Amino acid sequence: RSALFEKGLLKNLTDIFDENSLEYMVYAVENINPDLDIIEGGIKEFSGSNCDFIISFGGRDTGKCAKGIAMGLKCYEENNSINCYINAEIPFAAVVINSWINDDNSVYQYHRHKVKLNKTVNPFMVVIDSELIRNLPTDAMASVGIDSLTYSVEALVSTGATLISDTFAFEAIKILKKNLEEFIKGKNSKEIGE
């Protein structure tokens, strides 16, 4: 959240809405790690608005939070166990800084317990914006680069891997091998960021 706000990157998105006279609201919290208190706050904000859908803007934690809100996620404690259910399926889109789309987004924090859902919702549209990446601080860029490498290796060794997924994973690893060090140092051109 802080890097996106400090660098004015979210303003790029809200300017588009303003220029087209589109109403919107921003749900911004300091700690975006998606515990259920934050998600419940987002559900209340969304419910009290006239919004038709959600746009997640940022990285994996922002995406997890948006998914939780889009599911209308509700959890409660009963007989020493955590019960969760999906109360809604609100459409959402994602503008992301890395290749996050469908990772472990069904794991949430509920008080001191981790909750894993069997069902989740996915964005109807994902935009990976290399301009967002190029404007991040070095430590965030390192995290994005390592995330991308991790996703590529996971895809390669997955039990669900196919010839197509292996081809994309190998290509991603080759690109990362060639560019990751310069990318992390922040000496990246537009070509390296993409």
Backbone bond lengths (Angstrom), bond angles and torsions (degrees), N, CA, C in turn:
res aa  C-N    CA-C-N  psi(-1)  N-CA   C-N-CA  omega(-1)  CA-C   N-CA-C  phi
1 R - - - 1.431 - - 1.517 110.55 -
2 S 1.343 118.67 -51.54 1.457 120.56 -172.48 1.526 112.89 -61.13
3 A 1.349 116.96 -43.22 1.471 118.75 -179.91 1.525 110.74 -63.60
4 L 1.321 117.17 -39.60 1.459 120.53 179.96 1.523 111.40 -64.83
5 F 1.334 116.22 -38.30 1.460 119.82 179.39 1.525 111.15 -76.80
6 E 1.350 116.72 -46.50 1.459 120.43 -177.78 1.522 111.93 -59.39
7 K 1.303 117.16 -39.21 1.463 120.97 -178.64 1.530 111.92 -84.83
8 G 1.324 117.25 -2.93 1.461 120.68 179.09 1.518 113.80 71.41
9 L 1.337 116.89 21.03 1.465 119.85 -175.87 1.529 112.37 -71.39
10 L 1.316 116.99 -36.57 1.460 119.36 177.88 1.523 110.49 -63.67
11 K 1.333 116.23 -32.52 1.462 120.86 179.22 1.531 111.27 -60.16
12 N 1.326 117.32 -32.18 1.474 119.91 176.11 1.522 111.08 -57.80
13 L 1.332 116.40 -39.68 1.454 120.83 179.38 1.531 110.98 -74.45
14 T 1.336 117.17 -46.24 1.465 119.25 -177.97 1.525 111.50 -66.92
15 D 1.325 117.70 -29.05 1.479 120.30 175.85 1.534 110.99 -61.88
16 I 1.324 116.58 -38.39 1.472 120.47 177.99 1.523 109.84 -62.23
17 F 1.320 115.79 -43.48 1.470 119.30 178.04 1.528 110.67 -62.90
18 D 1.336 116.42 -45.47 1.467 120.46 -179.16 1.522 111.65 -61.18
19 E 1.340 115.89 -45.19 1.466 120.54 -179.33 1.530 112.25 -61.42
20 N 1.327 117.14 -26.23 1.463 121.69 -178.72 1.529 112.54 -105.75
21 S 1.325 115.67 15.05 1.475 122.80 178.91 1.523 112.62 52.04
22 L 1.332 116.49 41.87 1.458 121.98 177.46 1.526 109.14 -99.14
23 E 1.311 116.11 128.88 1.457 120.07 178.18 1.526 109.72 -77.50
24 Y 1.313 116.47 145.90 1.459 121.70 179.37 1.521 108.85 -156.50
25 M 1.299 115.76 167.24 1.458 121.93 170.47 1.523 107.23 -136.86
26 V 1.322 116.51 151.90 1.461 121.59 179.19 1.528 107.72 -112.28
27 Y 1.314 116.41 124.12 1.464 121.95 173.73 1.514 106.23 -100.18
28 A 1.315 115.93 103.15 1.460 120.77 -176.04 1.527 108.89 -122.30
29 V 1.323 115.46 127.14 1.459 121.41 176.80 1.519 108.09 -127.31
30 E 1.318 116.10 152.07 1.467 120.55 -176.47 1.518 111.74 -66.80
31 N 1.319 118.02 -45.86 1.462 121.86 -179.87 1.521 108.02 -105.14
32 I 1.310 117.36 102.29 1.464 120.82 -174.03 1.529 112.76 -86.01
33 N 1.349 118.89 -4.23 1.454 119.10 176.77 1.527 107.74 -53.61
34 P 1.310 117.81 121.00 1.464 120.36 -163.74 1.522 115.76 -75.85
35 D 1.346 116.10 72.74 1.456 116.53 170.22 1.530 107.35 -80.78
36 L 1.296 116.01 164.36 1.463 119.39 -170.97 1.520 113.58 -70.29
37 D 1.345 118.34 -22.17 1.469 119.28 175.19 1.529 110.03 -64.24
38 I 1.324 116.90 -42.87 1.469 121.22 178.45 1.530 110.01 -65.38
39 I 1.318 116.58 -42.11 1.471 120.31 179.67 1.526 110.58 -64.95
40 E 1.331 116.99 -43.86 1.466 119.78 178.40 1.525 111.05 -61.48
41 G 1.347 116.93 -38.08 1.470 120.26 175.63 1.519 111.33 -62.39
42 G 1.327 116.30 -40.68 1.465 120.82 178.30 1.521 112.16 -66.42
43 I 1.335 116.31 -37.92 1.469 120.40 177.90 1.525 109.89 -63.22
44 K 1.334 116.82 -42.40 1.478 120.93 178.75 1.525 110.44 -63.68
45 E 1.344 116.39 -44.86 1.478 120.08 179.07 1.524 110.26 -60.44
46 F 1.338 116.96 -46.34 1.456 121.33 -178.72 1.535 110.50 -63.95
47 S 1.328 115.73 -44.30 1.468 119.99 -178.67 1.525 112.10 -62.46
48 G 1.332 116.68 -31.63 1.457 120.64 -179.05 1.514 113.33 -86.54
49 S 1.305 117.40 4.37 1.462 121.08 -178.50 1.530 110.10 -110.66
50 N 1.301 115.17 176.55 1.470 120.51 175.07 1.529 110.69 -103.42
51 C 1.328 117.29 23.85 1.465 121.36 -176.47 1.530 111.04 -71.71
52 D 1.326 115.11 144.87 1.460 121.39 179.59 1.522 112.68 -96.39
53 F 1.336 117.25 -23.96 1.458 120.81 179.86 1.517 109.27 -158.33
54 I 1.319 115.23 174.38 1.460 123.01 -177.19 1.524 108.32 -114.11
55 I 1.331 116.39 141.93 1.462 121.18 170.72 1.526 107.05 -118.65
56 S 1.306 115.95 119.93 1.456 121.78 174.19 1.528 106.96 -85.44
57 F 1.333 117.27 133.63 1.459 121.25 -176.31 1.515 108.59 -131.33
58 G 1.340 117.74 105.07 1.457 120.34 179.33 1.502 111.99 142.96
59 G 1.321 115.31 -138.40 1.456 121.15 -174.62 1.512 113.35 -104.46
60 R 1.329 114.73 -156.85 1.458 122.12 -173.15 1.525 112.49 -62.33
61 D 1.333 119.01 -45.73 1.459 120.36 -177.61 1.520 111.75 -64.63
62 T 1.326 116.47 -38.68 1.462 119.79 175.90 1.523 109.97 -62.22
63 G 1.328 116.20 -41.17 1.456 120.75 178.37 1.518 112.01 -64.34
64 K 1.341 117.08 -41.02 1.467 120.18 177.73 1.523 110.21 -62.61
65 C 1.311 115.98 -42.36 1.464 120.31 179.20 1.531 109.94 -62.01
66 A 1.326 117.38 -45.54 1.468 121.40 179.31 1.524 110.82 -61.38
67 K 1.347 116.97 -40.97 1.466 119.79 178.03 1.519 110.64 -62.19
68 G 1.323 117.01 -43.89 1.459 120.75 179.41 1.521 111.54 -60.68
69 I 1.329 116.65 -42.05 1.459 121.09 178.11 1.530 109.75 -67.32
70 A 1.328 116.85 -44.17 1.464 120.98 -178.90 1.530 111.52 -62.81
71 M 1.329 117.12 -30.39 1.462 120.39 177.98 1.525 111.61 -81.56
72 G 1.341 117.08 -10.35 1.455 119.14 -174.21 1.520 109.57 59.87
73 L 1.333 115.82 38.24 1.460 123.20 -171.21 1.524 112.08 -55.07
74 K 1.308 115.76 129.20 1.467 122.49 177.62 1.521 108.21 -127.51
75 C 1.328 116.52 131.87 1.459 120.84 176.88 1.523 109.06 -133.17
76 Y 1.311 115.36 151.70 1.454 120.54 176.11 1.524 108.40 -151.56
77 E 1.328 114.57 156.58 1.452 120.56 -179.28 1.524 108.44 -101.19
78 E 1.331 116.40 132.32 1.461 120.76 -179.82 1.521 108.62 -151.27
79 N 1.321 115.81 129.10 1.466 121.43 179.33 1.530 112.33 51.41
80 N 1.324 116.04 46.96 1.470 123.01 178.51 1.520 114.49 61.00
81 S 1.308 117.62 22.01 1.465 119.59 174.09 1.524 108.92 -133.52
82 I 1.324 115.33 158.31 1.448 121.74 -179.07 1.528 108.34 -100.42
83 N 1.300 116.39 128.46 1.459 121.89 177.31 1.520 108.32 -117.09
84 C 1.322 115.89 131.23 1.462 120.70 179.32 1.515 109.37 -128.90
85 Y 1.301 115.36 149.96 1.453 119.54 174.28 1.519 109.96 -145.30
86 I 1.313 114.25 156.79 1.462 121.34 178.79 1.515 107.20 -94.70
87 N 1.328 114.66 123.05 1.460 120.78 -173.11 1.529 112.44 -102.47
88 A 1.330 117.09 -10.54 1.469 120.53 -176.67 1.516 108.67 -160.54
89 E 1.313 116.19 165.39 1.465 121.10 170.15 1.515 107.08 -136.64
90 I 1.320 114.72 84.70 1.456 122.40 -178.70 1.526 107.94 -84.61
91 P 1.328 118.83 132.83 1.468 119.46 178.98 1.531 110.99 -62.75
92 F 1.340 115.60 140.21 1.458 117.91 173.68 1.520 111.01 -144.99
93 A 1.327 113.00 151.24 1.465 122.40 177.11 1.520 107.42 -115.43
94 A 1.312 116.80 164.21 1.462 120.31 -179.68 1.525 110.47 -135.76
95 V 1.327 115.75 131.34 1.461 122.64 168.90 1.518 103.62 -109.87
96 V 1.330 116.75 112.95 1.462 120.66 -169.42 1.523 112.25 -117.97
97 I 1.339 114.03 158.61 1.457 120.43 179.34 1.520 111.78 -100.81
98 N 1.309 116.40 -1.89 1.465 119.62 178.55 1.519 108.47 -146.64
99 S 1.301 115.81 -166.56 1.456 118.27 -174.87 1.519 112.65 -88.53
100 W 1.323 117.04 19.74 1.464 119.81 177.36 1.517 109.92 -60.64
101 I 1.296 116.69 128.46 1.459 121.28 169.60 1.524 107.86 -144.00
102 N 1.314 117.17 -61.62 1.464 120.30 -174.76 1.521 111.45 -131.46
103 D 1.325 117.87 63.05 1.461 117.71 177.88 1.523 109.33 -95.80
104 D 1.305 118.29 -141.49 1.466 121.68 -173.66 1.525 111.83 -79.18
105 N 1.311 116.68 46.58 1.457 120.25 -172.75 1.504 114.81 -75.58
106 S 1.310 118.46 3.94 1.449 118.92 178.43 1.529 111.41 -101.80
107 V 1.341 118.26 15.40 1.461 121.96 177.76 1.529 107.94 -108.47
108 Y 1.327 116.00 123.01 1.463 121.92 -178.50 1.518 109.86 -129.95
109 Q 1.313 115.54 157.93 1.451 121.79 177.49 1.527 108.51 -95.47
110 Y 1.318 117.47 126.83 1.464 122.01 175.99 1.514 106.44 -125.62
111 H 1.310 116.43 107.33 1.463 122.80 -172.51 1.526 107.29 53.64
112 R 1.321 119.20 -116.44 1.465 119.73 179.31 1.518 112.31 -101.76
113 H 1.303 117.11 9.57 1.464 121.04 -176.07 1.524 110.48 -107.43
114 K 1.324 116.23 146.10 1.464 120.34 170.04 1.517 107.57 -93.45
115 V 1.308 115.58 135.17 1.457 121.61 -177.93 1.522 107.80 -116.70
116 K 1.313 117.45 127.75 1.465 121.44 176.85 1.523 108.15 -114.24
117 L 1.313 116.06 127.35 1.451 121.06 -179.82 1.520 110.50 -94.50
118 N 1.303 116.48 150.46 1.456 121.00 175.98 1.520 111.94 -85.67
119 K 1.325 116.47 -17.99 1.451 120.84 -177.87 1.524 108.63 -128.24
120 T 1.290 116.72 148.69 1.454 120.89 177.21 1.521 108.21 -146.70
121 V 1.320 115.97 171.91 1.462 120.26 174.49 1.520 107.34 -116.23
122 N 1.303 116.50 155.74 1.457 121.11 -179.52 1.517 109.43 -122.90
123 P 1.331 116.75 153.07 1.462 119.44 -179.88 1.522 111.79 -63.16
124 F 1.332 116.38 146.63 1.465 119.80 177.17 1.519 110.48 -78.86
125 M 1.350 116.82 -15.10 1.460 120.89 178.09 1.527 108.28 -154.02
126 V 1.335 116.17 138.54 1.462 121.59 176.72 1.524 108.17 -127.23
127 V 1.334 115.89 130.39 1.456 122.22 176.37 1.518 106.92 -117.68
128 I 1.324 117.19 121.95 1.466 121.48 174.67 1.521 106.37 -98.42
129 D 1.314 116.14 113.66 1.462 121.73 -172.05 1.527 110.40 -107.56
130 S 1.323 116.63 106.22 1.470 120.21 -178.58 1.526 112.11 -67.08
131 E 1.321 118.76 -22.04 1.471 120.33 176.58 1.517 110.75 -65.30
132 L 1.318 116.91 -35.58 1.464 120.12 177.11 1.522 109.52 -62.23
133 I 1.319 116.71 -44.17 1.461 121.90 -178.66 1.518 110.57 -61.29
134 R 1.318 117.25 -44.83 1.469 121.36 -174.94 1.521 112.46 -65.52
135 N 1.319 118.14 -18.56 1.454 121.09 -178.53 1.525 113.84 -101.89
136 L 1.318 116.83 8.27 1.465 120.23 179.78 1.521 111.00 -84.32
137 P 1.348 117.16 155.66 1.466 119.83 172.95 1.535 109.95 -64.69
138 T 1.320 116.78 160.14 1.462 122.75 -175.13 1.524 112.61 -55.96
139 D 1.350 118.20 -43.42 1.467 119.16 -178.33 1.524 111.45 -64.98
140 A 1.327 117.26 -36.35 1.472 120.26 177.22 1.527 110.24 -69.75
141 M 1.334 116.89 -36.88 1.474 120.25 177.75 1.530 110.15 -64.22
142 A 1.334 116.13 -40.06 1.466 119.96 177.97 1.518 109.96 -61.32
143 S 1.320 116.45 -43.36 1.458 120.99 179.64 1.531 111.43 -62.18
144 V 1.322 117.36 -42.74 1.465 121.84 178.55 1.532 110.10 -63.75
145 G 1.323 117.05 -43.89 1.468 121.05 -179.89 1.517 111.99 -63.39
146 I 1.324 116.90 -44.56 1.468 120.79 179.19 1.528 110.18 -67.57
147 D 1.348 117.21 -39.21 1.473 120.47 175.28 1.525 110.56 -56.86
148 S 1.324 116.15 -45.93 1.464 120.13 -178.44 1.524 110.98 -62.27
149 L 1.327 116.44 -41.71 1.466 120.44 177.86 1.529 110.38 -64.27
150 T 1.332 116.23 -43.19 1.466 120.86 179.25 1.522 111.00 -60.54
151 Y 1.339 116.87 -46.83 1.469 120.47 179.29 1.527 110.92 -60.20
152 S 1.325 116.74 -39.06 1.464 120.84 -178.83 1.521 111.37 -66.19
153 V 1.329 116.45 -43.91 1.470 120.33 178.73 1.530 109.81 -66.83
154 E 1.335 117.09 -42.22 1.465 120.10 177.72 1.525 111.13 -58.22
155 A 1.319 116.23 -43.15 1.470 120.01 179.51 1.519 110.73 -62.52
156 L 1.311 115.69 -38.21 1.460 120.73 -177.81 1.536 112.13 -67.58
157 V 1.320 117.28 -39.60 1.464 120.56 -175.78 1.528 112.86 -96.72
158 S 1.305 117.73 2.06 1.458 121.93 -178.71 1.525 111.81 -62.03
159 T 1.319 116.12 143.57 1.461 120.02 175.72 1.531 110.54 -68.95
160 G 1.328 116.77 -17.38 1.463 120.40 177.91 1.516 113.14 -95.99
161 A 1.339 117.24 10.67 1.462 121.06 -177.65 1.528 111.27 -62.31
162 T 1.321 114.60 146.83 1.465 121.85 176.89 1.523 107.86 -127.90
163 L 1.297 116.70 175.04 1.456 120.91 176.94 1.535 110.19 -58.73
164 I 1.310 116.75 -42.20 1.479 120.85 179.81 1.522 110.46 -65.35
165 S 1.353 117.67 -48.83 1.466 119.36 -178.20 1.531 110.86 -64.37
166 D 1.337 117.41 -37.93 1.470 120.24 176.41 1.524 111.43 -62.56
167 T 1.322 116.98 -39.87 1.466 121.24 179.08 1.526 110.28 -61.18
168 F 1.341 116.69 -47.72 1.469 120.39 179.09 1.527 111.13 -64.92
169 A 1.340 117.22 -41.18 1.464 121.18 -179.77 1.531 111.11 -63.01
170 F 1.346 116.91 -46.59 1.472 120.05 178.33 1.529 111.07 -60.54
171 E 1.317 116.68 -43.48 1.473 120.26 -179.73 1.523 110.67 -64.00
172 A 1.332 116.80 -42.08 1.461 120.12 178.69 1.523 111.01 -62.41
173 I 1.318 117.53 -42.88 1.466 121.28 179.47 1.529 110.25 -63.30
174 K 1.333 117.88 -40.84 1.473 121.06 177.63 1.531 110.46 -62.08
175 I 1.317 117.07 -44.48 1.473 121.07 -179.91 1.528 109.87 -64.30
176 L 1.326 116.68 -43.40 1.466 120.30 -179.71 1.529 111.02 -65.84
177 K 1.333 117.07 -40.27 1.470 119.98 178.74 1.532 110.15 -59.38
178 K 1.297 115.60 -40.84 1.462 120.58 -177.29 1.542 112.39 -72.51
179 N 1.352 118.03 -33.50 1.453 120.57 -168.67 1.528 116.97 -119.53
180 L 1.326 118.57 -10.76 1.459 120.75 -169.88 1.530 113.70 -60.48
181 E 1.321 117.35 -44.26 1.471 119.63 -177.51 1.531 111.49 -61.37
182 E 1.323 117.19 -46.99 1.470 120.29 178.71 1.524 111.11 -65.43
183 F 1.335 116.13 -36.95 1.459 121.60 179.11 1.526 110.46 -61.60
184 I 1.336 116.33 -47.70 1.465 120.81 -178.83 1.525 111.13 -64.54
185 K 1.311 117.31 -36.41 1.466 120.52 178.45 1.523 112.10 -71.15
186 G 1.324 116.60 -7.71 1.452 119.81 179.12 1.518 113.56 80.68
187 K 1.331 116.40 11.61 1.467 120.56 179.85 1.511 110.47 -96.55
188 N 1.295 115.40 37.43 1.459 118.15 -173.86 1.530 112.57 -93.31
189 S 1.271 113.47 142.30 1.469 120.18 172.83 1.522 106.86 -87.86
190 K 1.308 115.44 175.36 1.465 119.19 176.32 1.514 110.60 -58.89
191 E 1.320 116.93 -38.50 1.468 122.07 -179.37 1.531 110.65 -62.54
192 I 1.328 118.23 -44.35 1.467 121.33 179.80 1.521 110.34 -67.08
193 G 1.331 118.15 -40.33 1.466 121.61 178.68 1.508 112.39 -60.99
194 E 1.322 115.88 -39.35 1.463 119.37 179.03 1.499 110.67 -73.44
